[in-house]
Amino acid sequence: MSQLTTAFTDALGLDVPIVQAPIGSATCPALAATVADAGALGMLAVTWRDEEATRKILTDTKHRTDGIFGVNIVADSDAKDIPTERHVQVCLDEGIDVFSFSFGDAAPYIEQIHSHDGTILQTVGNASEAKAAVDAGVDILVAQGWEAGGHVQSTVATLPLVPRIVDAVPDTPVIAAGGIADGRGIAAVLTLGAAGAWLGTRFLATEEAHVHRLYRQRVLEADETETVYSSLFDEGWPDVPHRVLENATVADWKAAGQPEADRPGEGEIVAETDDGTPIRRYEDSLAVPSIDGAVEELPLYAGQSAGLTQKEQPADELVVTLAEETIEALERAN
Ligand SMILES: Cc1cc2nc3c(=O)[nH]c(=O)nc-3n(C[C@H](O)[C@H](O)[C@H](O)COP(=O)(O)O)c2cc1C
């Protein structure tokens, strides 16, 4: 797959410029390791895992693959309990050398990671954030457009965002995220000057992704018009916009005139985790397989790329397909 060599694949030693995006608790050792074995970058989202759980998934993943994988940490302290510096140290102790930060600055952790020869990625949503991150010493940027699934950092769509960021930081590899779900999308962002593509929603539909089957099914069935951008599911991580699939919780809230307080079913318990912890209607909980209850009423995080996500398949097969489609699309364009 040498046709797909970029500054990003060179920097990390990947075969293809494809990233299985951090997709919260849907990431797991099986997913990250399978992607890494296929020559793409696997990511583990550790933000909502405590020290012990973080060590465990890192160790499990290392046992499964000799490929390349990294961790993602949401830097916004409102999102979590464990201090970021501590989380970074735990990952460094486990030998991790690829770190991605989102929803906040990587700057406070750059020295800590660079002193271990680690590589730092930061997600940004506009050109001035991109310049500030590069000035602070970030190695690789992720430009996440508004059409992305999950929590969203930008108000700008991927198509205008990527070239703006590429122009702002011409010497830094930029990876495009948001709205990419097949090789045509990857070819498009490479043409815009990106050095790689970061796919979240499409990897939710893999066999390895740690998601409830009803959630995966909704992602597979959804078309491009069925996502909603709002700050509705704000319990646990307030005031950060996110994109989810339309469901009963969203529909009832819309029907009630989109109130900010006293929303329909506010505080109501809709599901529970396997240890019996209740999940309230507007909580930010991701629908993992062990959740019991009204799973379809939870935030079903997904991007507009859900329309292009129509097949459940093993993650390694997906990486191969994406790479082949990208080469075909680039050849067609030539
Ligand atoms: C279920 C889900 C969970 C996500 N969790 C995280 C996360 O933990 N950290 C993060 O930086 N981004 C997270 N994101 C955003 C993705 O990393 C990525 O930017 C996004 O999925 C790209 O858009 P796409 O869904 O169209 O591929 C999440 C996205 C989804 C769909």
The ligand as an SDF file (V2000), in Angstrom:
LIG
                    3D

 31 33  0  0  0  0  0  0  0  0999 V2000
  -19.3380    7.0280   19.7160 C   0  0  0  0  0  0  0  0  0  0  0  0
  -18.3200    8.1200   19.5910 C   0  0  0  0  0  0  0  0  0  0  0  0
  -17.4830    8.3960   20.6980 C   0  0  0  0  0  0  0  0  0  0  0  0
  -16.4910    9.3530   20.5810 C   0  0  0  0  0  0  0  0  0  0  0  0
  -15.6190    9.5400   21.6330 N   0  0  0  0  0  0  0  0  0  0  0  0
  -14.5650   10.3840   21.5020 C   0  0  0  0  0  0  0  0  0  0  0  0
  -13.5720   10.4650   22.5140 C   0  0  0  0  0  0  0  0  0  0  0  0
  -13.5840    9.7530   23.5210 O   0  0  0  0  0  0  0  0  0  0  0  0
  -12.5700   11.3690   22.3300 N   0  0  0  0  0  0  0  0  0  0  0  0
  -12.4850   12.1640   21.2020 C   0  0  0  0  0  0  0  0  0  0  0  0
  -11.5600   12.9520   21.0850 O   0  0  0  0  0  0  0  0  0  0  0  0
  -13.4110   12.0740   20.2160 N   0  0  0  0  0  0  0  0  0  0  0  0
  -14.4230   11.1910   20.3370 C   0  0  0  0  0  0  0  0  0  0  0  0
  -15.3260   11.0630   19.2980 N   0  0  0  0  0  0  0  0  0  0  0  0
  -15.0790   11.7910   18.0340 C   0  0  0  0  0  0  0  0  0  0  0  0
  -14.2560   10.9050   17.0790 C   0  0  0  0  0  0  0  0  0  0  0  0
  -12.9450   10.7340   17.5690 O   0  0  0  0  0  0  0  0  0  0  0  0
  -14.1600   11.4940   15.6560 C   0  0  0  0  0  0  0  0  0  0  0  0
  -13.6510   12.8010   15.6900 O   0  0  0  0  0  0  0  0  0  0  0  0
  -15.4800   11.4810   14.9020 C   0  0  0  0  0  0  0  0  0  0  0  0
  -16.1430   10.2440   15.0640 O   0  0  0  0  0  0  0  0  0  0  0  0
  -15.2320   11.7390   13.4220 C   0  0  0  0  0  0  0  0  0  0  0  0
  -16.4360   11.8450   12.7050 O   0  0  0  0  0  0  0  0  0  0  0  0
  -17.1870   10.5920   12.0320 P   0  0  0  0  0  0  0  0  0  0  0  0
  -17.9840   10.0270   13.1460 O   0  0  0  0  0  0  0  0  0  0  0  0
  -18.0000   11.2010   10.9550 O   0  0  0  0  0  0  0  0  0  0  0  0
  -16.1600    9.6450   11.5340 O   0  0  0  0  0  0  0  0  0  0  0  0
  -16.3430   10.1150   19.3770 C   0  0  0  0  0  0  0  0  0  0  0  0
  -17.1990    9.8470   18.3010 C   0  0  0  0  0  0  0  0  0  0  0  0
  -18.1760    8.8560   18.3910 C   0  0  0  0  0  0  0  0  0  0  0  0
  -19.0310    8.5800   17.1920 C   0  0  0  0  0  0  0  0  0  0  0  0
  1  2  1  0
  2  3  1  0
  2 30  2  0
  3  4  2  0
  4  5  1  0
  4 28  1  0
  5  6  2  0
  6  7  1  0
  6 13  1  0
  7  8  2  0
  7  9  1  0
  9 10  1  0
 10 11  2  0
 10 12  1  0
 12 13  2  0
 13 14  1  0
 14 15  1  0
 14 28  1  0
 15 16  1  0
 16 17  1  0
 16 18  1  0
 18 19  1  0
 18 20  1  0
 20 21  1  0
 20 22  1  0
 22 23  1  0
 23 24  1  0
 24 25  2  0
 24 26  1  0
 24 27  1  0
 28 29  2  0
 29 30  1  0
 30 31  1  0
M  END
$$$$
